[in-house]
Amino acid sequence: MLFVLLFMALVLTLIYWGVNRYIWLAVFITAAVVHSLWWPQASWLGSAFMCLIAAAAIFLLGLPPLRKQFISQPIFSWAGKILPELSSTEREALEAGTVGWDGELFSGDPNWQAFLDTPKPTLSSEEQAFIDGPTEQLCKMLDDWRITHEHKCLPADVWTFIKEQGFLGMIIPQSYGGLGMSALAHSTVVMKISTRSITAAVTVMVPNSLGPAELLMVYGTDEQRQHYLPRLASGEDIPCFGLTSVEAGSDAGAIIDQGIVCKQSWQGKEDVLGLKLSWSKRYITLAPIATVLGLAFKAYDPDHLLGEVTELGVTCALIPTDMPGVNTGNRHWPLETPFMNGPTSGEDVFIPLDYIIGGHSGIGRGWSMLMNCLSVGRSVSLPALSTGAGKLACLTTGAYSRIREQFNSPIAYFEGVEEALAPIAGLTYLMDSARVLTVSFVDNKEKPSVLSAILKYHNTETMRRVIDHAMDIHGGRGIICGPRNYLANAYKSVPISITVEGANILTRNLMIFGQGSIRCHPYLLQEMQAIQNDNKELGLITFDKALFAHLGHALRLSVRSVWLGLSCAKLVIAPKNGSDECKPYFQQLTRLSANFAFVSDVTLALLGGELKFKERTSARLGDGLSYLYLASAILKRYQDDGRPVEDQPLMHWSMQYCIYQLQQALLAVLANYPVKGLGGVLRCSLFPYGRCYSLPSDALDKQAAAILLEQSESRDRLVAGVYRNEDPNDPVGRVENAFSLTLASAAAAKKIKKAIKAGKLSPSNDKATLAQQAAAANIISAEEAALYTQAQAAVNDAIQVDDFDKDFFK
């Protein structure tokens, strides 16, 4: 038995190092000899026979012709029968976007050194000037209460400013009259505006996200770019994009909107080749005021005017909304957030082929266009808006909990409030880290389709948690609507962010791992493409190479996962430029990356195409990939910020949170494994010592929460990009002003409380009188009394809520 165990250890080691077949042969011959010496009762003939069988197996695996005939060919034929044919829509979705760091995480052995060596993303001087200038000015113009409850839209002067300053053309190149901003700048602008008004943020972000501009820049003809891009950049044209149909929501591939290829008279010309369109779309942002409609529909050619194919596929076109037959519907009212949104429809609207994005060659390419552009837009807009909400919660909730006193103490120092403040700070740090990392990939010309899905889901869901905690701490101050309330609209708009650009349930359960497992796996997509190849001979050659590379990869992963579990990853070498405080995290993420990749491989092998029906398994594996990515973003952000000591509580809190969630996701997969018994075997192999990771401790909670309660460089870095002021007449400025004054007068307040406790002063609700008495008794100076009085008046104003007369409710 001991010999067998030692021999298995040797085999696994050789698999891990990936040795060639000749070394394998020598090992098996040696094993046969040792086997005979170990057990003298075993015959030399039996050992030799074992050696011959081993040699045959090795040469069978090592010689491609034999291997293909006896191993690959049967598997290839079997897989071809059971694997469903991929539709063009599914194939385009799977092949959309690019793979980068997500592929490294899926490999089980991420290259941390190369990851940390990538340059820190920065804004250009022009971009920073735009953020400090027009963006700051726009934020000053925005009164969210009036926008939401009086105007029920953006005021005319705000619209004019947005157009004139180029907010609608941030991503359009300067050569076409746009601002030519990076994704980082685009994200930072949207984030800042969102801390002031969700309505304004959505209005700005939609034309710069999944809108005609990006589609035109990538796929449009020269004529289309020359005509539309300058008009979109200047605001002369207002765009919208119609994708969601009444019958097809999250299943965008099921749209019934159609365009029939036909010939018709057009602008005085006869027999112009084009399409007759009919559509009914809803939930289309900017549709009520759009002058140009981007439209996704399915094109058909029943009369074969373009060729032999009848069903041409999803196609995108640009349609002026003043064309006959185009119907702009009334407005939707999404949770009383009054950005322009509504339905659009059309019946038998004829357009020439020139209106198709990309012209004639763009017919049938719409799904690919949308998948690639959506991967970029998803990386920027909603993650930025979610991060902005988190930063606003950090700024205001920290300040409010510090100035609001109950039981003669700021509520910030109650442990229950600390327990809510810590995730507000830690999760915002997480969101911002992931936001910056992802847009840096976009600026490096990547189209991170999997990472964008991760970011869209997790940032919007994390925003929900952060805003919930902020509302809990504010209590009545947070639930009473009015001009003073700076949280209510963010709270109400959370479900909007979670719903748009693909419902979060769909994104988590089907997209993140469903797409990520195929796109990010080093061999799976190659195997699928080989099986689907019409040239079966060429397909078999490709499949054979990918299959055995996959098997070797899987075996190495199994050894690596078991070894890292047994050693607790203590021997993993951290990157050279990683700090000592981050070394354990690099080690544990390396271990968990291997665990995730191994469990994914085993699950994919067992379930195959059935995985898409095992949504909970897919969702949990998606969580595993997500938290690997989010944790890596935190480490990169901490490194790029110069590893500030004062930020360590935020880094440690968010890292421990991610690693714990990653562990829980993997254990949940194994606890509910589709093959009974195997989940337990895998759990014991990968987590031999049980659950290794826990949520942040109470002490770490306290440290993270404390960052929100004092003015510091750490707090400034955390809320960087939020619109800030200390105007006592502004909703946010009012509480920030009270916060600053409270901190400035803290010494005087402490002296007064001490004097009251000692009986030297009588308690009084009249803070001005109390300050005068303290000054007269030489407990505080006259200057301290004035500052204390000013601070108490500011606090009293900041904790007030709005009320309305009876006529308001009529």
Summary of the structure (lengths in Angstrom):
residues: 810
radius of gyration: 31.1
end to end distance: 86.9
largest distance: 108.5
contacts: 2831
relative contact order: 0.09
helix: 66%
strand: 9%
